[in-house]
Amino acid sequence: EVQLVESGGGLVQPGGSLTLSCAASGFTFSEIPMTWVRQAPGKEFEWVAGISTNGMPAYAEVVKGRFAISRDNAKNTLYLQMNSLKPEDTAVYYCTMGSNRGQGTQVTVSS
């Protein structure tokens, strides 16, 4: 059974940083590209970043230069380092593998 468990969200002031983690199990993590998506209140899901099996990242324009996606295949864990956070980054963040996603972790950027 595929399991994706996100953690690391919270309340942060504008300009602050957070690092999200996603612990994966139930599949061969090292062989699967992974992504982060987010959903702000009342809005559609938005793709944030993706990473290939060998660590090649890709980013949505709105987060490029501020967010960094990475993976540790030995730990079956996906990360999202978020810097220079803005109020518009407020959302529930999910890691995804194909059609699977976790329960999400809430990120709130507010003063």
DOVEX-821050 format. One record per residue: residue number from 1; residue in three letters; x, y, z of N, C-alpha, C, O in turn. Coordinates in Angstrom, 2 decimals, m for minus. Layout:
REM residues N
+-----+------+---------+---------+---------+---------+---------+---------+---------+---------+---------+---------+---------+---------+
| seq | type |    n.c1 |    n.c2 |    n.c3 |   ca.c1 |   ca.c2 |   ca.c3 |    c.c1 |    c.c2 |    c.c3 |    o.c1 |    o.c2 |    o.c3 |
+-----+------+---------+---------+---------+---------+---------+---------+---------+---------+---------+---------+---------+---------+
| NUM |  ALA |       X |       Y |       Z |       X |       Y |       Z |       X |       Y |       Z |       X |       Y |       Z |
...
+-----+------+---------+---------+---------+---------+---------+---------+---------+---------+---------+---------+---------+---------+
END
This chain:
REM residues 111
+-----+------+---------+---------+---------+---------+---------+---------+---------+---------+---------+---------+---------+---------+
| seq | type |    n.c1 |    n.c2 |    n.c3 |   ca.c1 |   ca.c2 |   ca.c3 |    c.c1 |    c.c2 |    c.c3 |    o.c1 |    o.c2 |    o.c3 |
+-----+------+---------+---------+---------+---------+---------+---------+---------+---------+---------+---------+---------+---------+
|   1 |  GLU |    0.85 |   m1.20 |    0.00 |    0.00 |    0.00 |    0.00 |    0.88 |    1.25 |    0.00 |    1.79 |    1.40 |    0.82 |
|   2 |  VAL |    0.60 |    2.13 |   m0.94 |    1.35 |    3.38 |   m1.01 |    0.95 |    4.28 |    0.16 |   m0.23 |    4.50 |    0.42 |
|   3 |  GLN |    1.96 |    4.79 |    0.86 |    1.72 |    5.76 |    1.91 |    2.65 |    6.95 |    1.73 |    3.84 |    6.79 |    1.49 |
|   4 |  LEU |    2.08 |    8.13 |    1.84 |    2.82 |    9.38 |    1.77 |    2.41 |   10.21 |    2.98 |    1.24 |   10.54 |    3.14 |
|   5 |  VAL |    3.38 |   10.56 |    3.83 |    3.07 |   11.28 |    5.06 |    3.88 |   12.57 |    5.09 |    5.10 |   12.55 |    5.26 |
|   6 |  GLU |    3.17 |   13.69 |    4.94 |    3.82 |   15.00 |    4.95 |    3.93 |   15.54 |    6.37 |    3.11 |   15.23 |    7.23 |
|   7 |  SER |    4.94 |   16.35 |    6.58 |    5.13 |   17.01 |    7.87 |    5.94 |   18.28 |    7.66 |    6.52 |   18.49 |    6.60 |
|   8 |  GLY |    5.98 |   19.11 |    8.70 |    6.82 |   20.29 |    8.66 |    6.10 |   21.60 |    8.44 |    6.72 |   22.66 |    8.47 |
|   9 |  GLY |    4.80 |   21.54 |    8.21 |    4.06 |   22.77 |    8.01 |    3.92 |   23.56 |    9.31 |    4.33 |   23.11 |   10.38 |
|  10 |  GLY |    3.34 |   24.75 |    9.17 |    3.14 |   25.58 |   10.35 |    2.84 |   27.01 |    9.98 |    2.58 |   27.34 |    8.82 |
|  11 |  LEU |    2.88 |   27.85 |   10.99 |    2.64 |   29.28 |   10.82 |    3.99 |   29.99 |   10.77 |    4.84 |   29.78 |   11.64 |
|  12 |  VAL |    4.19 |   30.81 |    9.76 |    5.44 |   31.53 |    9.62 |    5.15 |   32.94 |    9.13 |    4.18 |   33.17 |    8.42 |
|  13 |  GLN |    6.00 |   33.86 |    9.51 |    5.84 |   35.24 |    9.05 |    6.31 |   35.40 |    7.62 |    7.15 |   34.63 |    7.15 |
|  14 |  PRO |    5.79 |   36.38 |    6.93 |    6.31 |   36.66 |    5.57 |    7.82 |   36.85 |    5.60 |    8.37 |   37.51 |    6.48 |
|  15 |  GLY |    8.47 |   36.25 |    4.62 |    9.92 |   36.28 |    4.56 |   10.58 |   35.13 |    5.26 |   11.79 |   34.94 |    5.14 |
|  16 |  GLY |    9.81 |   34.36 |    6.00 |   10.36 |   33.24 |    6.74 |   10.57 |   32.00 |    5.89 |   10.35 |   32.00 |    4.68 |
|  17 |  SER |   10.99 |   30.94 |    6.57 |   11.31 |   29.69 |    5.89 |   10.68 |   28.50 |    6.60 |   10.44 |   28.53 |    7.81 |
|  18 |  LEU |   10.42 |   27.48 |    5.83 |    9.96 |   26.19 |    6.36 |   10.53 |   25.10 |    5.48 |   10.80 |   25.31 |    4.30 |
|  19 |  THR |   10.71 |   23.93 |    6.07 |   11.08 |   22.76 |    5.29 |   10.04 |   21.67 |    5.50 |    9.80 |   21.23 |    6.62 |
|  20 |  LEU |    9.44 |   21.25 |    4.41 |    8.46 |   20.18 |    4.45 |    9.16 |   18.85 |    4.15 |   10.12 |   18.80 |    3.38 |
|  21 |  SER |    8.65 |   17.80 |    4.76 |    9.13 |   16.45 |    4.49 |    7.97 |   15.56 |    4.09 |    6.83 |   15.79 |    4.48 |
|  22 |  CYS |    8.28 |   14.54 |    3.32 |    7.28 |   13.56 |    2.93 |    7.93 |   12.18 |    3.03 |    8.83 |   11.84 |    2.27 |
|  23 |  ALA |    7.46 |   11.40 |    3.98 |    7.95 |   10.04 |    4.16 |    7.13 |    9.09 |    3.29 |    5.91 |    9.03 |    3.41 |
|  24 |  ALA |    7.81 |    8.36 |    2.42 |    7.13 |    7.51 |    1.46 |    7.36 |    6.04 |    1.77 |    8.43 |    5.65 |    2.24 |
|  25 |  SER |    6.35 |    5.23 |    1.52 |    6.49 |    3.79 |    1.69 |    5.50 |    3.07 |    0.79 |    4.55 |    3.68 |    0.28 |
|  26 |  GLY |    5.73 |    1.78 |    0.59 |    4.81 |    0.98 |   m0.20 |    5.15 |    0.92 |   m1.68 |    4.41 |    0.31 |   m2.46 |
|  27 |  PHE |    6.24 |    1.53 |   m2.07 |    6.70 |    1.47 |   m3.46 |    8.20 |    1.73 |   m3.47 |    8.79 |    2.13 |   m2.47 |
|  28 |  THR |    8.80 |    1.51 |   m4.63 |   10.25 |    1.71 |   m4.75 |   10.52 |    3.18 |   m5.02 |   10.54 |    3.63 |   m6.16 |
|  29 |  PHE |   10.71 |    3.91 |   m3.94 |   10.81 |    5.37 |   m3.99 |   11.85 |    5.85 |   m5.00 |   11.61 |    6.80 |   m5.74 |
|  30 |  SER |   12.99 |    5.19 |   m5.02 |   14.10 |    5.67 |   m5.85 |   13.80 |    5.59 |   m7.35 |   14.51 |    6.19 |   m8.15 |
|  31 |  GLU |   12.77 |    4.86 |   m7.72 |   12.46 |    4.65 |   m9.14 |   11.32 |    5.53 |   m9.63 |   10.92 |    5.42 |  m10.79 |
|  32 |  ILE |   10.81 |    6.40 |   m8.78 |    9.61 |    7.17 |   m9.12 |    9.86 |    8.67 |   m9.01 |   10.34 |    9.14 |   m7.98 |
|  33 |  PRO |    9.55 |    9.44 |  m10.06 |    9.57 |   10.89 |   m9.91 |    8.52 |   11.32 |   m8.89 |    7.48 |   10.68 |   m8.76 |
|  34 |  MET |    8.80 |   12.40 |   m8.18 |    7.89 |   12.86 |   m7.13 |    7.57 |   14.33 |   m7.33 |    8.33 |   15.06 |   m7.96 |
|  35 |  THR |    6.44 |   14.76 |   m6.80 |    6.06 |   16.15 |   m6.92 |    5.47 |   16.68 |   m5.61 |    5.03 |   15.93 |   m4.75 |
|  36 |  TRP |    5.49 |   17.98 |   m5.50 |    4.74 |   18.71 |   m4.47 |    3.66 |   19.52 |   m5.18 |    3.91 |   20.17 |   m6.20 |
|  37 |  VAL |    2.47 |   19.47 |   m4.63 |    1.39 |   20.31 |   m5.10 |    0.81 |   21.02 |   m3.88 |    1.10 |   20.63 |   m2.74 |
|  38 |  ARG |    0.01 |   22.03 |   m4.10 |   m0.63 |   22.74 |   m2.99 |   m2.03 |   23.15 |   m3.37 |   m2.37 |   23.26 |   m4.55 |
|  39 |  GLN |   m2.83 |   23.36 |   m2.35 |   m4.19 |   23.83 |   m2.57 |   m4.50 |   24.92 |   m1.56 |   m4.56 |   24.68 |   m0.35 |
|  40 |  ALA |   m4.69 |   26.12 |   m2.07 |   m5.07 |   27.24 |   m1.23 |   m6.58 |   27.21 |   m1.02 |   m7.30 |   26.61 |   m1.82 |
|  41 |  PRO |   m7.08 |   27.84 |    0.04 |   m8.52 |   27.82 |    0.32 |   m9.33 |   28.31 |   m0.87 |   m9.08 |   29.40 |   m1.40 |
|  42 |  GLY |  m10.28 |   27.52 |   m1.29 |  m11.16 |   27.91 |   m2.37 |  m10.56 |   27.86 |   m3.76 |  m11.17 |   28.32 |   m4.72 |
|  43 |  LYS |   m9.36 |   27.30 |   m3.87 |   m8.69 |   27.27 |   m5.17 |   m8.40 |   25.84 |   m5.60 |   m8.50 |   24.90 |   m4.82 |
|  44 |  GLU |   m8.03 |   25.71 |   m6.87 |   m7.68 |   24.42 |   m7.42 |   m6.28 |   23.99 |   m6.94 |   m5.50 |   24.80 |   m6.44 |
|  45 |  PHE |   m6.00 |   22.72 |   m7.10 |   m4.64 |   22.24 |   m6.84 |   m3.67 |   22.92 |   m7.80 |   m3.98 |   23.18 |   m8.96 |
|  46 |  GLU |   m2.49 |   23.21 |   m7.28 |   m1.46 |   23.88 |   m8.06 |   m0.16 |   23.10 |   m7.95 |    0.31 |   22.80 |   m6.85 |
|  47 |  TRP |    0.42 |   22.76 |   m9.09 |    1.71 |   22.09 |   m9.08 |    2.78 |   23.07 |   m8.61 |    2.83 |   24.22 |   m9.07 |
|  48 |  VAL |    3.63 |   22.63 |   m7.71 |    4.65 |   23.49 |   m7.13 |    6.05 |   23.13 |   m7.64 |    6.79 |   23.99 |   m8.10 |
|  49 |  ALA |    6.39 |   21.85 |   m7.54 |    7.74 |   21.42 |   m7.91 |    7.73 |   19.92 |   m8.14 |    6.89 |   19.20 |   m7.61 |
|  50 |  GLY |    8.68 |   19.48 |   m8.94 |    8.85 |   18.05 |   m9.19 |   10.32 |   17.71 |   m9.22 |   11.18 |   18.57 |   m9.41 |
|  51 |  ILE |   10.60 |   16.43 |   m9.02 |   11.99 |   15.99 |   m9.04 |   12.07 |   14.61 |   m9.67 |   11.25 |   13.73 |   m9.40 |
|  52 |  SER |   13.06 |   14.44 |  m10.53 |   13.23 |   13.16 |  m11.21 |   13.90 |   12.15 |  m10.28 |   14.29 |   12.48 |   m9.16 |
|  53 |  THR |   14.02 |   10.94 |  m10.76 |   14.63 |    9.90 |   m9.93 |   16.10 |   10.20 |   m9.64 |   16.62 |    9.77 |   m8.61 |
|  54 |  ASN |   16.76 |   10.93 |  m10.52 |   18.17 |   11.25 |  m10.28 |   18.37 |   12.65 |   m9.72 |   19.49 |   13.17 |   m9.70 |
|  55 |  GLY |   17.28 |   13.27 |   m9.28 |   17.41 |   14.53 |   m8.56 |   17.27 |   15.79 |   m9.38 |   17.52 |   16.88 |   m8.87 |
|  56 |  MET |   16.87 |   15.68 |  m10.62 |   16.69 |   16.88 |  m11.45 |   15.39 |   17.58 |  m11.05 |   14.32 |   16.97 |  m11.13 |
|  57 |  PRO |   15.46 |   18.85 |  m10.61 |   14.26 |   19.54 |  m10.15 |   13.58 |   20.36 |  m11.25 |   14.18 |   20.70 |  m12.27 |
|  58 |  ALA |   12.34 |   20.66 |  m11.01 |   11.59 |   21.59 |  m11.85 |   10.64 |   22.35 |  m10.94 |   10.14 |   21.80 |   m9.96 |
|  59 |  TYR |   10.38 |   23.63 |  m11.27 |    9.60 |   24.49 |  m10.39 |    8.55 |   25.28 |  m11.15 |    8.75 |   25.63 |  m12.31 |
|  60 |  ALA |    7.44 |   25.55 |  m10.48 |    6.49 |   26.51 |  m10.99 |    7.13 |   27.89 |  m10.93 |    7.95 |   28.17 |  m10.05 |
|  61 |  GLU |    6.76 |   28.74 |  m11.87 |    7.37 |   30.07 |  m11.93 |    7.17 |   30.84 |  m10.63 |    8.04 |   31.62 |  m10.23 |
|  62 |  VAL |    6.05 |   30.64 |   m9.99 |    5.72 |   31.44 |   m8.80 |    6.60 |   31.10 |   m7.61 |    6.65 |   31.86 |   m6.64 |
|  63 |  VAL |    7.29 |   29.96 |   m7.65 |    8.15 |   29.59 |   m6.52 |    9.62 |   29.50 |   m6.92 |   10.48 |   29.31 |   m6.06 |
|  64 |  LYS |    9.91 |   29.62 |   m8.19 |   11.29 |   29.48 |   m8.66 |   12.19 |   30.51 |   m7.98 |   11.87 |   31.70 |   m7.91 |
|  65 |  GLY |   13.32 |   30.03 |   m7.49 |   14.26 |   30.91 |   m6.80 |   14.00 |   31.01 |   m5.31 |   14.84 |   31.52 |   m4.57 |
|  66 |  ARG |   12.84 |   30.53 |   m4.86 |   12.50 |   30.60 |   m3.43 |   12.39 |   29.20 |   m2.81 |   12.72 |   29.02 |   m1.64 |
|  67 |  PHE |   11.93 |   28.23 |   m3.58 |   11.72 |   26.87 |   m3.09 |   12.78 |   25.95 |   m3.69 |   13.27 |   26.18 |   m4.80 |
|  68 |  ALA |   13.11 |   24.90 |   m2.95 |   14.04 |   23.89 |   m3.44 |   13.51 |   22.51 |   m3.07 |   13.27 |   22.20 |   m1.91 |
|  69 |  ILE |   13.34 |   21.69 |   m4.09 |   12.88 |   20.31 |   m3.88 |   14.09 |   19.40 |   m3.87 |   15.04 |   19.60 |   m4.63 |
|  70 |  SER |   14.06 |   18.40 |   m3.03 |   15.15 |   17.43 |   m2.98 |   14.60 |   16.09 |   m2.51 |   13.47 |   15.99 |   m2.04 |
|  71 |  ARG |   15.41 |   15.08 |   m2.64 |   15.00 |   13.76 |   m2.21 |   16.18 |   13.01 |   m1.64 |   17.32 |   13.21 |   m2.05 |
|  72 |  ASP |   15.89 |   12.14 |   m0.68 |   16.89 |   11.24 |   m0.12 |   16.39 |    9.83 |   m0.37 |   15.55 |    9.32 |    0.37 |
|  73 |  ASN |   16.91 |    9.21 |   m1.40 |   16.42 |    7.89 |   m1.78 |   16.76 |    6.82 |   m0.73 |   16.08 |    5.81 |   m0.64 |
|  74 |  ALA |   17.81 |    7.06 |    0.04 |   18.17 |    6.10 |    1.09 |   17.16 |    6.14 |    2.24 |   16.97 |    5.14 |    2.93 |
|  75 |  LYS |   16.53 |    7.30 |    2.43 |   15.56 |    7.46 |    3.51 |   14.12 |    7.46 |    3.02 |   13.19 |    7.62 |    3.80 |
|  76 |  ASN |   13.94 |    7.26 |    1.70 |   12.58 |    7.28 |    1.13 |   11.84 |    8.56 |    1.52 |   10.67 |    8.51 |    1.90 |
|  77 |  THR |   12.51 |    9.69 |    1.42 |   11.93 |   10.94 |    1.87 |   12.12 |   12.03 |    0.82 |   13.18 |   12.17 |    0.21 |
|  78 |  LEU |   11.06 |   12.78 |    0.65 |   11.03 |   13.94 |   m0.25 |   10.99 |   15.19 |    0.61 |   10.37 |   15.21 |    1.67 |
|  79 |  TYR |   11.66 |   16.24 |    0.15 |   11.71 |   17.50 |    0.90 |   11.29 |   18.67 |    0.03 |   11.37 |   18.63 |   m1.20 |
|  80 |  LEU |   10.85 |   19.73 |    0.71 |   10.62 |   21.00 |    0.04 |   11.09 |   22.10 |    0.98 |   10.46 |   22.38 |    2.00 |
|  81 |  GLN |   12.21 |   22.71 |    0.63 |   12.73 |   23.84 |    1.38 |   12.08 |   25.10 |    0.82 |   12.19 |   25.39 |   m0.37 |
|  82 |  MET |   11.40 |   25.84 |    1.68 |   10.68 |   27.03 |    1.24 |   11.26 |   28.25 |    1.93 |   11.25 |   28.34 |    3.16 |
|  83 |  ASN |   11.77 |   29.17 |    1.15 |   12.35 |   30.41 |    1.67 |   11.57 |   31.61 |    1.15 |   10.79 |   31.50 |    0.21 |
|  84 |  SER |   11.80 |   32.74 |    1.78 |   11.15 |   34.00 |    1.36 |    9.65 |   33.79 |    1.17 |    9.08 |   34.20 |    0.16 |
|  85 |  LEU |    9.03 |   33.18 |    2.14 |    7.61 |   32.85 |    2.02 |    6.75 |   34.10 |    1.98 |    7.04 |   35.12 |    2.62 |
|  86 |  LYS |    5.67 |   33.99 |    1.19 |    4.73 |   35.09 |    0.99 |    3.35 |   34.64 |    1.46 |    3.07 |   33.44 |    1.52 |
|  87 |  PRO |    2.48 |   35.59 |    1.80 |    1.12 |   35.20 |    2.20 |    0.42 |   34.34 |    1.14 |   m0.37 |   33.47 |    1.48 |
|  88 |  GLU |    0.71 |   34.59 |   m0.11 |    0.07 |   33.81 |   m1.18 |    0.58 |   32.38 |   m1.27 |    0.06 |   31.58 |   m2.05 |
|  89 |  ASP |    1.61 |   32.03 |   m0.48 |    2.05 |   30.64 |   m0.40 |    1.21 |   29.84 |    0.61 |    1.38 |   28.63 |    0.73 |
|  90 |  THR |    0.31 |   30.51 |    1.31 |   m0.55 |   29.82 |    2.25 |   m1.40 |   28.78 |    1.54 |   m2.12 |   29.10 |    0.60 |
|  91 |  ALA |   m1.31 |   27.53 |    1.99 |   m2.01 |   26.43 |    1.34 |   m1.75 |   25.15 |    2.13 |   m0.92 |   25.11 |    3.04 |
|  92 |  VAL |   m2.48 |   24.12 |    1.77 |   m2.14 |   22.77 |    2.21 |   m1.21 |   22.18 |    1.15 |   m1.53 |   22.18 |   m0.04 |
|  93 |  TYR |   m0.07 |   21.68 |    1.60 |    0.94 |   21.15 |    0.70 |    0.90 |   19.63 |    0.74 |    0.86 |   19.02 |    1.81 |
|  94 |  TYR |    0.93 |   19.02 |   m0.43 |    0.88 |   17.58 |   m0.56 |    2.05 |   17.08 |   m1.40 |    2.44 |   17.71 |   m2.38 |
|  95 |  CYS |    2.61 |   15.95 |   m1.01 |    3.51 |   15.27 |   m1.94 |    2.69 |   14.24 |   m2.70 |    1.74 |   13.66 |   m2.17 |
|  96 |  THR |    3.07 |   14.03 |   m3.94 |    2.30 |   13.14 |   m4.79 |    3.21 |   12.18 |   m5.54 |    4.36 |   12.49 |   m5.87 |
|  97 |  MET |    2.67 |   11.01 |   m5.79 |    3.30 |    9.98 |   m6.62 |    2.20 |    9.42 |   m7.50 |    1.33 |    8.69 |   m7.03 |
|  98 |  GLY |    2.24 |    9.76 |   m8.77 |    1.14 |    9.37 |   m9.66 |   m0.15 |    9.98 |   m9.16 |   m0.24 |   11.19 |   m8.94 |
|  99 |  SER |   m1.16 |    9.15 |   m8.97 |   m2.45 |    9.63 |   m8.49 |   m2.55 |    9.59 |   m6.96 |   m3.60 |    9.91 |   m6.40 |
| 100 |  ASN |   m1.47 |    9.21 |   m6.30 |   m1.47 |    9.11 |   m4.85 |   m0.97 |   10.41 |   m4.23 |   m0.05 |   11.04 |   m4.74 |
| 101 |  ARG |   m1.59 |   10.79 |   m3.12 |   m1.07 |   11.91 |   m2.35 |   m1.33 |   11.65 |   m0.89 |   m2.18 |   10.83 |   m0.52 |
| 102 |  GLY |   m0.58 |   12.37 |   m0.05 |   m0.74 |   12.20 |    1.38 |   m1.89 |   13.03 |    1.93 |   m2.74 |   13.51 |    1.18 |
| 103 |  GLN |   m1.89 |   13.19 |    3.25 |   m2.96 |   13.94 |    3.90 |   m2.70 |   15.44 |    3.87 |   m3.60 |   16.24 |    4.13 |
| 104 |  GLY |   m1.49 |   15.80 |    3.53 |   m1.14 |   17.21 |    3.42 |   m0.65 |   17.81 |    4.72 |   m0.89 |   17.27 |    5.81 |
| 105 |  THR |    0.04 |   18.93 |    4.60 |    0.49 |   19.69 |    5.76 |    0.20 |   21.16 |    5.50 |    0.50 |   21.68 |    4.42 |
| 106 |  GLN |   m0.38 |   21.82 |    6.49 |   m0.83 |   23.20 |    6.33 |    0.35 |   24.15 |    6.49 |    1.11 |   24.06 |    7.45 |
| 107 |  VAL |    0.48 |   25.05 |    5.55 |    1.45 |   26.14 |    5.64 |    0.67 |   27.45 |    5.63 |   m0.10 |   27.73 |    4.71 |
| 108 |  THR |    0.87 |   28.26 |    6.66 |    0.21 |   29.55 |    6.76 |    1.27 |   30.63 |    6.90 |    2.10 |   30.60 |    7.81 |
| 109 |  VAL |    1.24 |   31.57 |    5.98 |    2.20 |   32.68 |    5.99 |    1.43 |   33.96 |    6.34 |    0.63 |   34.47 |    5.55 |
| 110 |  SER |    1.69 |   34.45 |    7.52 |    0.93 |   35.60 |    8.01 |    1.71 |   36.31 |    9.10 |    2.46 |   35.70 |    9.86 |
| 111 |  SER |    1.52 |   37.61 |    9.15 |    2.13 |   38.39 |   10.23 |    1.16 |   38.55 |   11.39 |    1.50 |   39.18 |   12.39 |
+-----+------+---------+---------+---------+---------+---------+---------+---------+---------+---------+---------+---------+---------+
END
